Amino acid sequence: MRIGELARRSGLSRDTLRFYERQGLIESQPGAEATNSYRDYPEEALITLNQIADAQAAGMSIADLAMLMGQLQAADPDGFDGEAFLDARIAEVAARIARAERFLESLRQARAALAAPPVLR
């Protein structure tokens, strides 16, 4: 699919898609027609874009994603401790989830307090 269709289907701008491609997060191939410079993106790019959105929502940076994906695709990943990298990202996400759950409980308590009948003195 061309970038316009990928943008429409993913809800992302063409500029964002080009940025992700420059960062090595998604890939395209030259189009079938040699007379133009169109690029074609595989259907799997939509799945990758959803995973990028999920990772960003969990607090992972584009730089971290690019580094991780680059290392996972490298033929010789020497010098990169993928397990330690992932352990650190897992700990960060778990901490964010714990903070979010605490805040959610605070919101529930505030709602309950608002719904309680006023105390007459």
C-alpha positions as CSV (number, residue, x, y, z in Angstrom):
1,M,0.0,0.0,0.0
2,R,1.2,3.5,-0.6
3,I,1.8,6.1,2.1
4,G,-1.5,7.8,1.7
5,E,-3.4,4.6,2.3
6,L,-1.2,3.7,5.2
7,A,-1.8,7.2,6.7
8,R,-5.6,6.9,6.2
9,R,-5.7,3.4,7.7
10,S,-3.4,4.1,10.6
11,G,-4.7,7.6,11.5
12,L,-1.1,8.9,11.4
13,S,0.2,11.7,9.2
14,R,2.5,11.0,6.2
15,D,5.2,13.0,8.0
16,T,4.9,10.7,11.0
17,L,5.2,7.6,8.8
18,R,8.2,9.0,7.1
19,F,9.8,9.8,10.4
20,Y,9.2,6.3,11.6
21,E,10.7,4.9,8.4
22,R,13.8,7.2,8.9
23,Q,14.1,5.8,12.4
24,G,14.0,2.2,11.1
25,L,10.7,1.4,12.7
26,I,8.8,0.6,9.5
27,E,10.1,-0.2,6.0
28,S,8.9,0.3,2.5
29,Q,9.9,-1.0,-0.9
30,P,10.1,0.8,-4.2
31,G,6.8,0.6,-6.1
32,A,6.3,-1.8,-8.9
33,E,6.2,1.0,-11.5
34,A,9.8,2.1,-12.4
35,T,8.5,5.4,-13.8
36,N,7.7,6.9,-10.4
37,S,9.2,7.2,-7.0
38,Y,6.3,5.8,-5.0
39,R,7.0,3.5,-2.1
40,D,4.9,0.5,-1.0
41,Y,4.4,-0.5,2.6
42,P,3.5,-4.0,3.6
43,E,0.2,-4.8,5.3
44,E,2.2,-5.7,8.4
45,A,3.2,-2.1,8.8
46,L,-0.3,-1.5,10.4
47,I,0.5,-4.1,13.1
48,T,3.9,-2.5,13.7
49,L,2.3,1.0,13.9
50,N,-0.2,-0.3,16.5
51,Q,2.7,-1.8,18.5
52,I,4.6,1.5,18.3
53,A,1.5,3.3,19.6
54,D,1.1,0.8,22.5
55,A,4.8,1.2,23.4
56,Q,4.6,5.0,23.3
57,A,1.5,4.9,25.5
58,A,3.4,2.8,28.0
59,G,6.2,5.4,28.1
60,M,8.7,4.0,25.7
61,S,10.5,6.6,23.5
62,I,11.0,6.4,19.8
63,A,14.7,6.3,20.4
64,D,14.4,3.3,22.6
65,L,12.1,1.6,20.1
66,A,14.5,2.3,17.3
67,M,17.5,1.0,19.2
68,L,15.6,-2.2,20.3
69,M,14.4,-2.9,16.8
70,G,17.8,-2.1,15.2
71,Q,19.5,-4.5,17.6
72,L,16.9,-7.3,17.1
73,Q,17.4,-7.0,13.4
74,A,21.2,-6.8,13.5
75,A,23.1,-9.7,12.2
76,D,25.7,-9.3,15.0
77,P,24.1,-7.8,18.1
78,D,27.3,-7.9,20.1
79,G,27.6,-5.2,22.8
80,F,23.8,-5.0,23.2
81,D,22.4,-6.8,26.3
82,G,18.8,-7.2,25.0
83,E,17.7,-9.0,28.1
84,A,18.9,-6.2,30.4
85,F,17.4,-3.6,28.1
86,L,14.0,-5.3,28.1
87,D,14.2,-5.9,31.9
88,A,14.7,-2.2,32.4
89,R,11.8,-1.3,30.1
90,I,9.6,-3.9,31.8
91,A,10.4,-2.4,35.2
92,E,9.6,1.1,33.9
93,V,6.3,0.1,32.5
94,A,5.4,-1.9,35.7
95,A,6.2,1.2,37.7
96,R,4.0,3.4,35.5
97,I,1.1,0.9,35.8
98,A,1.5,0.9,39.6
99,R,1.3,4.7,39.7
100,A,-1.7,4.7,37.3
101,E,-3.5,2.2,39.5
102,R,-2.8,4.3,42.6
103,F,-4.2,7.4,40.8
104,L,-7.2,5.4,39.6
105,E,-8.0,4.4,43.1
106,S,-7.7,8.1,44.2
107,L,-10.2,9.0,41.5
108,R,-12.6,6.3,42.5
109,Q,-12.4,7.5,46.2
110,A,-13.0,11.1,45.1
111,R,-16.1,10.0,43.0
112,A,-17.4,8.0,46.0
113,A,-16.9,11.0,48.3
114,L,-18.9,13.2,45.9
115,A,-21.7,10.7,45.6
116,A,-22.0,10.3,49.4
117,P,-24.8,12.3,51.1
118,P,-23.6,15.4,52.8
119,V,-22.9,15.2,56.5
120,L,-25.2,17.4,58.5
121,R,-23.8,19.1,61.5
